[in-house]
């Protein structure tokens, strides 16, 4: 579904991503691990098409179409939806109005808001005065309304308290998998996700199929997400960096074998 | 023998106003004082009724406590439907209430500038509204000031008294008949809010491209009075200069000015609001949201703190949607005693790109995203506006061309 090919990205004149390649297959949930500042958010912002993230070289393909230079709304129209880490405040625009526009009138806003404990926020201005956890729930509410085929989630669990994370995790799972937990069904549903996680906590709620580790603006490693997480928890990201330096061909092989 | 007041007014006939372009009063002919009265607003021609509706005036008068219509310089309709309120032409009220002379021209000085001076000397008529002591007037009184003939100048002199403990809402629509491009509106409004009274006053300006507008409004507030002023100007106009001022003379008064305006290409809007906090415990909030799509907006605001324990905030925010547009924000804070809390916040600039792209990432195209942000931006300025007017203003906002030039 999504192919990132040798992507080099610059932000404010500084190269942040260097020659990144990865792929997210239709129906697959892919997680992106990596320490702070490794370029994970930059990658997601670039895939969504936000200005300020300048592609110097490489391509982004969605279902075979080159979307590298499409405007943000064209990407949304083609089925990409993103949960931002720090979305802007939009004073004067009520959350319910944005949700309604995002859903094109197709969903029961009151119902999904209730499921996410967001009923009282519908009349509030988008993100204004929201806590970290409230922002996450608001983003998931908007995404549920939008119902994209490819979800880009930037640290869905960060800043969320233990009670809310249950609900949030359940909603993310529902978004990705629908009512079924069967991997085969998921694949047929056509939904895919690229999820940034710093702690890996989201894996308690969401089945992931593949994991990538980003360090210093490059993909350091890829593989089974749970195994990767276990390694990271045991050895830390330093080990990934060291490992990558020792085996520069590992990543290339991994990507090639997926193709 | 000319009174002292009259003499000063005569001397002020050439006195330019402190702000705004100096308009040549000789270039307009005086509007008729002899237009035929109408029995009800429903009798007006269809296009006039539509014009009224656009400014929040309901021709049927349904849900209103009173109707008043000034056309050019003639009061053509004045009717009271509700209880607890008086409404009549000021000229008539002066005959009915002997004491009223102690109010007229006491809030606004006739020699303020040439516009007040001429209005004074022309002995202008307008509305007299009075909420009786303790009366909670359930429905709003609606007044409309309509410029009917081209090249006309309209003089208006309004006096409003909210007696002790009363509550009242007034909606004023100021507009022009279709086809009237050139005209001048001079409007003097003197509001007196007695102890513990509450007035919500909403003014909607729907002028047209070549109209000059010079309202002069002063509000005198006694102890515990509450004044809410909503001002909406979304349509093109040549030039508006206004600086309504609340004089908060009694303790614990509350006032709030909300203003939203759009400066279209060719429009110059010089809009201010001022609160003078003269007594302890007074609170004031002045909020303005302005947009330029090619015109000039000067958003002024002034808070004067003359008494201890007052609290006041001033906020002017402006969006520039066109290369040709100009936004000038001039917030002023003036404190004359130490124990005051006065703040201001001013910001002008373009729409934040991250906001536009955020909405685009939810599937909106750029134009719709900008429209949504702009309407939201203005919405903050009209949140205090009465519910019954919201739908109308929302509709106007939807129609307002806010595309980035």
Interface residues (C-beta under 8 A of the other chain):
Chain A: X48 X49 X50 X51 X71 X72 X73 X75 X76 X77 X81 X82 X84 X87 X88 X90 X91 X92 X93 X94 X97 X98 X101 X102 X104 X125 X142 X146
Chain B: X352 X353 X354 X355 X357 X358 X359 X360 X361 X362 X363 X364 X365 X366 X368 X369 X372 X373 X375 X376 X377 X378 X379 X380
